[in-house]
Amino acid sequence: IFVHARENAMFTEIQISDTGPGIPKAEQNRVFDRFFKGKNASPSSVGIGLALAKQIITSQNGTVKVLDRPGGACFAIRFYKGVI
């Protein structure tokens, strides 16, 4: 797992990535849906982790999105310094 952070006058961004199988493009728009489990999900997954993470982040005036990157999954989380 790799964590990269950057900051500017508008927001602080944290990118979290790995080198696993990634998230197929066809599933990227559903990964934050509650109870959704993609084809690469572990058998013990119940499909609530990313939905819960998004709920917590957005309740703090932040955003989270999947970045389309080859060679693993990557998520970008932004926390804005002021209301946009």
Contact map, one row per residue, 1 for C-alpha under 8 A:
111000000000000111100000000000000000000000000000000000000000000000000000000000000000
111100000000001111000000000000000000000000000000000000000000000000000000000000000000
111110000000011110000000000000000000000000000000000000000000000000000000000000000000
011111000000011100000000000000000000000000000000000000000000000000000000000000000000
001111100001111000000000000000000000000000000000000000000000000000000000000000000000
000111110001110000000000000000000000000000000000000000000000000000000000000000000000
000011111111100000000000000000000000000000000000000000000000000000000000000000000000
000001111111000000000000000000000000000000000000000000000000000000000000000000000000
000000111110000000000000000000000000000000000000000000000000000000000000000000001000
000000111111000000000000000000000000000000000000000000000000000000000000000000011100
000000111111100000000000000000000000000000000000000000000000000000000000000001111000
000011110111110000000000000000000000000000000000000000000000000000000000000001111000
000011100011111000000000000000000000000000000000000000000000000000000000000111100000
001111000001111100000000000000000000000000000000000000000000000000000000000111000000
011110000000111110000000000000000000000000000000000000000000000000000000011110000000
111100000000011111000000000000000000000000000000000000000000000000000000011100000000
111000000000001111100000000000000000000000000000000000000000000000000001111000000000
110000000000000111110100000000000000000000000000000000000000000000000011110000000000
100000000000000011111100000000000000000000000000000000000000000000000011100000000000
000000000000000001111100000000000000000000000000000000000000000000000011100000000000
000000000000000000111110000000000000000100000000000000000000000000000011100000000000
000000000000000001111111000000000000000100000000000000000000000000000111100000000000
000000000000000000001111101100000000010100000000000000000000000000000001100000000000
000000000000000000000111111100000000000000000000000000000000000000000000000000000000
000000000000000000000011111110000000000000000000000000000000000000010000000000000000
000000000000000000000001111110000000000000000000000000000000000000000000000000000000
000000000000000000000011111111100000010000000000000000000000000000000000000000000000
000000000000000000000011111111100000000000000000000000000000000001000000000000000000
000000000000000000000000111111110000000000000000000000000000000000000000000000000000
000000000000000000000000001111111001000000000000000000000000000000000000000000000000
000000000000000000000000001111111001110000000000011000000000000000000000000000000000
000000000000000000000000000011111101000000000000011001000000000000000000000000000000
000000000000000000000000000001111111000000000011011000000000000000000000000000000000
000000000000000000000000000000011111000000000011011100000000000000000000000000000000
000000000000000000000000000000001111100000000111000000000000000000000000000000000000
000000000000000000000000000001111111110000000111000000000000000000000000000000000000
000000000000000000000000000000100011111110001110000000000000000000000000000000000000
000000000000000000000010001000100001111110000000000000000000000000000000000000000000
000000000000000000000000000000000000111110000000000000000000000000000000000000000000
000000000000000000001110000000000000111111000000000000000000000000000000000000000000
000000000000000000000000000000000000111111101000000000000000000000000000000000000000
000000000000000000000000000000000000000111111000000000000000000000000000000000000000
000000000000000000000000000000000000000011111000000000000000000000000000000000000000
000000000000000000000000000000000000000001111100000000000000000000000000000000000000
000000000000000000000000000000000000100011111110000000000000000000000000000000000000
000000000000000000000000000000000011100000011111100000000000000000000000000000000000
000000000000000000000000000000001111100000001111111000000000000000000000000000000000
000000000000000000000000000000001111000000000111111100000000000000000000000000000000
000000000000000000000000000000000000000000000111111110000000000000000000000000000000
000000000000000000000000000000111100000000000011111111000000000000000000000000000000
000000000000000000000000000000111100000000000011111111100000000000000000000000000000
000000000000000000000000000000000100000000000001111111110000000000000000000000000000
000000000000000000000000000000000000000000000000111111111000000000000000000000000000
000000000000000000000000000000010000000000000000011111111100001100000000000000000000
000000000000000000000000000000000000000000000000001111111110000000000000000000000000
000000000000000000000000000000000000000000000000000111111111000000000000000000000000
000000000000000000000000000000000000000000000000000011111111111100000000000010100000
000000000000000000000000000000000000000000000000000001111111111100000000000000000000
000000000000000000000000000000000000000000000000000000111111110000000000000000000000
000000000000000000000000000000000000000000000000000000011111110000000000000000100000
000000000000000000000000000000000000000000000000000000001111111000000000000000110010
000000000000000000000000000000000000000000000000000000001111111100000000000011110000
000000000000000000000000000000000000000000000000000001001100111110000000000111100000
000000000000000000000000000000000000000000000000000001001100011111000000001111000000
000000000000000000000000000000000000000000000000000000000000001111100000001110000000
000000000000000000000000000100000000000000000000000000000000000111110000111100000000
000000000000000000000000000000000000000000000000000000000000000011111000111100000000
000000000000000000000000100000000000000000000000000000000000000001111100110000000000
000000000000000000000000000000000000000000000000000000000000000000111111110000000000
000000000000000000000100000000000000000000000000000000000000000000011111100000000000
000000000000000001111100000000000000000000000000000000000000000000001111100000000000
000000000000000011111110000000000000000000000000000000000000000000001111110000000000
000000000000000011111110000000000000000000000000000000000000000001111111111000000000
000000000000001111000000000000000000000000000000000000000000000001111001111100000000
000000000000001110000000000000000000000000000000000000000000000111100000111110000000
000000000000111100000000000000000000000000000000000000000000001111100000011111000000
000000000000111000000000000000000000000000000000000000001000011110000000001111100000
000000000011110000000000000000000000000000000000000000000000011100000000000111110000
000000000011100000000000000000000000000000000000000000001001111000000000000011111000
000000000111000000000000000000000000000000000000000000000000110000000000000001111111
000000001111000000000000000000000000000000000000000000000000000000000000000000111110
000000000100000000000000000000000000000000000000000000000000000000000000000000011111
000000000000000000000000000000000000000000000000000000000000100000000000000000011111
000000000000000000000000000000000000000000000000000000000000000000000000000000010111
